[in-house]
Amino acid sequence: MQAISQAHILAFASLMARTDEFLNADAKMRPEYYQGRGGRLLEDDVCHALEYCAQGTPFAGQIVKISGQKFPDIVVANYFGVEVKSTKDNNWTSVGSSILESSRVSGVELIYLTFGKLGGTVSFISRPYEQCLSGIAVTHMPRYLINMQLPLGNTIFDEMGLSYEQLRHLDNPIAPVSNFYRSRLAPGESLWWAGSNADETVLDKIRLWRNVPLELKKLFKSYALVNFPQIVGGNYDEYGLFLASQGVVDSHLRDQFSSGGQMAITLSDGSLIKLPAVFRRIFELIDTILLTLAQEDPKLFNASLSLSSALNTELISARINQWLASIIHYSSIPTLDPNIIYDLISRAIASSPNYLALTSQNHPSSY
């Protein structure tokens, strides 16, 4: 990172102020011209204004418009940058660039935002980039929200207690952002663009459930039965939010667990009982359920479950017991002894190859 003097920083601020004066004076004389601009055309206008205003300053001849999808749009003296945004509406707000800044031009450290309000009376304002960012919205990726009239001390960074410079230098800037917005959720709400864990990777595309590969469907359903046991009682809300965070939409969510009708089972005494279809799913998925329970953090969705990544400690048995208790708690079969459900699932666990593999080294079988 090149060293830059405070005098140079003040000189750049002065250049941006003069550029605003130039653009606003020009827009007053020919508003129709600017009303038809926007995008790359407006970037050209701002670049020309900067070049004109930089005459006789240390920045003369050092202003370059960057081609392609780069951030910022204009580089000045290899250290400063100008990002150009606009709106055809009569306001000072818009959606800005990605918080990831993966396309940021190397070496650019101080960026101003030049904003053209092309609706109503055409006007221009330039401010330090981080002073204009009021929040974060998500399109195909988290992006900053721009408000050029935002009072000092009211940026998203002030709310988060983390400066723009700190955030942009993080390896994973999405983590503190998702944590911040997650802390403001009401009960039953979720961030569709972030997983339940700050370190969880979230898909950046949306697909229908029918287009999800069969093996991944099994992992999703097993994860759901472990982490959202209320499913056995017919409550799919949290699972639906989780799937949305993974970029999956299912308009028939209930069918994942209720299709196929009741499951008839003959007990050892010869009596016949009928269980809701969700129990058929539990028996079908018991191997994957056990692997999910045996992960270091079962709440962190893992699309690559394996015995090698599983814990092999007493925690496995403790988690199985806790999970069984939660399944029984949420199941609503008033005419059936809960002990029968416990025994049926316990036998399925005990005969699972994964349970035998998980417990053979350090644990005696208890199911």
C-alpha positions in Angstrom: 0.0 0.0 0.0 1.5 3.3 -1.1 1.8 6.1 1.5 -0.3 9.1 1.0 -0.2 12.5 2.7 -3.0 14.2 4.5 -2.5 17.2 2.1 -3.0 14.8 -0.8 -6.2 13.5 0.7 -7.5 17.1 1.3 -6.5 18.0 -2.3 -8.6 15.1 -3.6 -11.6 16.2 -1.5 -11.2 19.7 -3.0 -11.1 18.1 -6.5 -14.4 16.3 -5.8 -16.1 19.5 -4.5 -15.1 21.3 -7.7 -16.3 18.5 -9.8 -19.7 18.7 -8.1 -19.8 22.4 -8.8 -18.9 21.8 -12.5 -21.5 19.1 -13.0 -24.3 21.0 -11.2 -23.6 24.2 -13.2 -23.6 22.2 -16.5 -26.8 20.3 -15.5 -28.5 23.6 -14.8 -27.7 24.8 -18.3 -28.7 21.6 -20.1 -30.8 19.3 -17.8 -32.3 17.4 -20.8 -28.8 16.2 -21.7 -28.2 14.6 -18.2 -31.8 13.2 -18.0 -30.9 11.0 -20.9 -27.6 9.8 -19.4 -27.0 7.1 -16.8 -24.8 4.0 -16.6 -21.6 4.2 -18.6 -22.6 7.4 -20.4 -22.7 9.2 -17.0 -19.4 7.6 -16.1 -17.9 9.4 -19.2 -19.5 12.7 -18.1 -18.0 12.4 -14.6 -14.6 11.4 -15.9 -14.5 14.4 -18.3 -15.6 16.7 -15.4 -12.8 15.3 -13.2 -10.3 15.8 -16.0 -11.3 19.4 -16.5 -11.3 20.2 -12.8 -8.0 18.5 -12.2 -6.1 20.9 -14.5 -3.4 22.7 -12.6 -3.6 20.1 -9.7 -1.4 17.1 -8.8 -4.1 14.9 -10.3 -3.9 16.3 -13.9 -3.3 13.5 -16.4 -3.8 10.8 -13.7 -7.5 10.2 -14.2 -8.5 6.9 -15.8 -11.9 5.4 -16.5 -11.7 1.6 -15.9 -13.3 -0.6 -18.5 -15.4 -3.6 -17.6 -17.0 -4.6 -14.3 -14.5 -3.1 -12.0 -14.9 -1.1 -8.8 -14.6 1.8 -8.7 -15.4 3.2 -12.2 -12.7 5.8 -12.2 -9.2 5.7 -10.7 -7.2 8.8 -9.8 -3.5 8.8 -9.2 -3.6 5.0 -8.6 -4.8 5.6 -5.0 -8.1 7.4 -5.2 -11.3 6.2 -6.9 -14.7 7.5 -8.0 -17.7 5.2 -8.2 -20.6 6.7 -10.3 -24.2 5.9 -9.5 -27.4 7.5 -10.6 -31.2 7.3 -10.4 -33.9 8.5 -12.8 -36.1 9.1 -9.8 -36.3 12.4 -7.8 -34.4 11.1 -4.8 -30.9 10.4 -3.5 -31.1 6.6 -2.9 -30.1 3.6 -4.9 -28.6 0.1 -4.6 -24.9 0.1 -4.7 -22.0 -2.3 -5.2 -21.4 -5.7 -3.7 -20.1 -5.8 -0.1 -17.6 -8.4 -1.3 -15.7 -5.9 -3.5 -14.1 -8.8 -5.3 -13.7 -6.6 -8.4 -12.0 -3.7 -6.5 -9.0 -2.2 -8.4 -5.8 -3.1 -6.7 -4.1 -0.2 -5.0 -7.2 2.0 -4.7 -7.7 2.9 -1.0 -9.9 6.0 -0.8 -13.1 6.1 -2.8 -15.7 8.8 -3.3 -19.2 8.2 -4.6 -20.5 10.6 -7.2 -24.3 10.4 -7.5 -26.4 11.9 -10.2 -30.1 12.6 -9.3 -31.5 12.6 -12.9 -35.2 12.9 -11.9 -36.7 16.3 -10.9 -34.0 19.0 -10.8 -30.9 17.3 -12.0 -28.2 17.5 -9.3 -24.9 15.9 -8.3 -23.4 15.1 -4.9 -20.0 13.5 -4.1 -19.2 12.0 -0.7 -16.7 9.5 0.7 -18.1 6.1 -0.2 -18.5 4.8 3.3 -20.5 7.8 4.4 -23.3 7.1 2.0 -24.0 3.5 2.8 -27.2 3.1 4.9 -27.8 -0.6 4.8 -27.5 -3.8 2.9 -30.0 -5.4 0.5 -29.7 -8.7 -1.4 -30.2 -9.3 -5.1 -28.0 -12.1 -6.3 -25.5 -11.0 -3.7 -25.5 -8.7 -0.7 -25.2 -5.1 -1.9 -24.9 -1.8 -0.1 -27.8 0.6 0.0 -26.9 4.2 -1.0 -28.4 7.3 0.6 -26.5 10.5 -0.4 -28.3 12.5 2.3 -27.4 10.1 5.1 -26.4 12.1 8.3 -23.0 11.4 9.6 -22.9 8.7 12.2 -25.9 6.8 10.7 -24.2 4.5 8.3 -24.6 0.7 8.3 -21.1 0.6 9.8 -22.1 2.8 12.7 -25.0 0.4 13.4 -22.8 -2.7 13.2 -20.0 -1.2 15.3 -17.5 -2.1 12.5 -15.8 0.3 10.2 -16.0 0.1 6.4 -12.2 -0.4 6.3 -12.4 -3.2 8.8 -15.2 -5.0 7.0 -13.7 -4.8 3.5 -10.4 -6.3 4.6 -12.1 -9.4 6.2 -11.8 -12.7 4.4 -15.5 -13.3 4.9 -17.3 -9.9 5.1 -20.7 -11.6 4.8 -20.3 -13.3 8.3 -20.6 -10.1 10.5 -23.3 -8.7 8.2 -25.4 -11.8 8.5 -24.8 -11.9 12.2 -26.0 -8.3 12.5 -29.2 -8.8 10.5 -29.8 -12.1 12.2 -29.8 -10.4 15.6 -32.6 -8.1 14.4 -34.9 -10.9 13.3 -38.3 -11.5 14.8 -39.3 -15.0 15.9 -40.0 -17.1 12.8 -37.9 -15.0 10.5 -34.8 -16.0 8.7 -32.3 -14.5 6.3 -33.0 -16.2 3.0 -29.5 -15.3 1.7 -27.6 -16.6 4.8 -27.5 -19.9 6.5 -28.3 -20.5 10.2 -24.6 -20.2 11.0 -22.3 -17.3 10.2 -19.7 -19.6 8.6 -22.2 -21.5 6.5 -21.9 -21.3 2.8 -25.1 -20.4 1.1 -26.0 -21.1 -2.6 -26.1 -18.0 -4.8 -28.9 -19.4 -7.0 -32.5 -20.4 -6.6 -33.9 -23.8 -7.7 -37.0 -25.8 -7.3 -37.1 -28.9 -5.1 -37.8 -31.1 -8.0 -34.4 -30.1 -9.6 -32.4 -31.0 -6.5 -30.3 -34.2 -6.9 -31.7 -37.2 -5.0 -28.7 -37.5 -2.7 -28.9 -33.8 -1.7 -32.6 -34.2 -1.0 -31.8 -37.0 1.5 -29.3 -34.7 3.2 -31.7 -31.8 3.4 -34.5 -34.1 4.9 -32.1 -35.7 7.3 -30.8 -32.3 8.4 -34.4 -31.2 8.9 -35.4 -34.1 11.0 -32.4 -33.6 13.3 -32.6 -29.8 13.6 -36.4 -29.2 13.2 -38.0 -32.1 15.0 -41.3 -30.2 15.1 -41.7 -31.5 11.6 -43.1 -34.7 13.1 -45.9 -32.6 14.5 -46.7 -30.9 11.2 -44.7 -27.7 11.6 -42.6 -27.0 8.6 -42.0 -23.3 9.0 -38.3 -23.3 10.1 -37.4 -26.0 7.6 -39.0 -23.9 4.8 -36.9 -20.9 5.9 -33.7 -23.1 6.0 -34.3 -24.4 2.5 -34.8 -20.8 1.2 -31.4 -20.0 2.7 -30.0 -22.8 0.7 -31.5 -21.5 -2.5 -34.3 -24.2 -2.7 -38.0 -23.5 -3.0 -40.6 -26.2 -2.6 -44.3 -25.3 -3.0 -45.3 -28.7 -1.6 -43.0 -28.8 1.4 -45.3 -31.0 3.4 -45.1 -33.8 0.8 -41.4 -34.4 1.6 -42.5 -36.0 4.8 -46.2 -36.8 4.5 -46.5 -38.4 1.1 -47.3 -42.1 0.9 -49.9 -42.2 3.7 -49.7 -43.9 7.1 -47.1 -46.6 7.8 -48.5 -49.9 9.1 -46.3 -51.8 11.6 -46.9 -55.1 13.3 -45.6 -55.1 16.8 -44.0 -58.1 18.6 -47.3 -58.9 20.3 -49.0 -59.2 16.9 -50.9 -55.9 17.2 -51.0 -53.5 14.2 -50.4 -49.8 14.6 -50.4 -47.0 12.0 -47.8 -44.2 12.2 -47.8 -40.9 10.3 -45.8 -41.0 7.0 -43.0 -38.9 8.6 -41.9 -41.9 10.6 -41.4 -43.8 7.3 -39.0 -41.0 6.4 -37.2 -41.4 9.7 -36.7 -45.1 9.2 -35.6 -44.6 5.5 -33.1 -41.9 6.5 -31.8 -43.3 9.7 -28.3 -43.8 8.4 -28.0 -40.2 7.2 -29.7 -38.9 10.4 -27.1 -40.6 12.5 -24.2 -39.1 10.4 -25.8 -35.7 10.9 -26.0 -36.1 14.6 -22.4 -37.2 14.7 -21.0 -34.1 13.1 -19.1 -31.7 15.2 -21.8 -29.1 14.7 -25.1 -30.7 13.5 -26.6 -27.3 12.9 -24.0 -26.5 10.2 -25.4 -28.1 7.0 -22.8 -30.3 5.4 -23.3 -31.7 1.9 -20.4 -34.1 2.3 -21.3 -36.2 5.3 -19.0 -39.1 6.0 -17.8 -41.3 8.8 -14.4 -39.7 8.6 -15.8 -36.3 9.5 -17.9 -37.6 12.4 -17.2 -37.4 16.1 -16.5 -40.7 17.7 -17.2 -39.8 21.4 -19.9 -40.3 24.0 -21.5 -37.2 22.5 -23.0 -39.3 19.8 -25.1 -41.4 22.2 -26.1 -38.3 24.2 -27.2 -36.5 21.0 -29.2 -39.6 19.8 -31.0 -39.7 23.2 -31.7 -36.0 23.0 -33.0 -36.3 19.5 -35.2 -39.2 20.3 -36.7 -37.3 23.2 -37.5 -34.3 20.9 -39.1 -36.6 18.2 -41.4 -38.1 20.9 -42.1 -34.7 22.3 -43.4 -33.3 19.0 -45.1 -36.4 17.7 -48.9 -36.2 18.2 -50.4 -39.7 18.4 -52.5 -39.6 21.5 -53.6 -43.2 21.3 -50.1 -44.6 21.1 -47.7 -45.2 24.0 -44.6 -43.0 23.4 -42.4 -45.9 24.5 -43.5 -47.8 21.4 -42.1 -45.0 19.2 -38.9 -44.9 21.2 -38.5 -48.7 20.8 -39.2 -48.7 17.1 -36.7 -45.9 16.3 -34.1 -47.3 18.8 -34.2 -50.7 17.0 -33.8 -48.9 13.6 -30.8 -47.1 15.1 -29.2 -50.2 16.5 -29.4 -52.0 13.2 -28.0 -49.1 11.2 -24.5 -49.8 9.7 -23.6 -46.2 10.5 -24.5 -46.6 14.1 -22.4 -49.8 14.4 -19.5 -48.1 12.7 -19.8 -45.0 14.8 -19.9 -46.9 18.1 -17.7 -49.9 17.4 -14.5 -48.3 18.4 -15.3 -46.5 21.7 -18.9 -47.3 22.6 -20.9 -50.4 23.6 -24.2 -50.5 21.7 -27.1 -49.3 23.8 -30.0 -49.4 21.3 
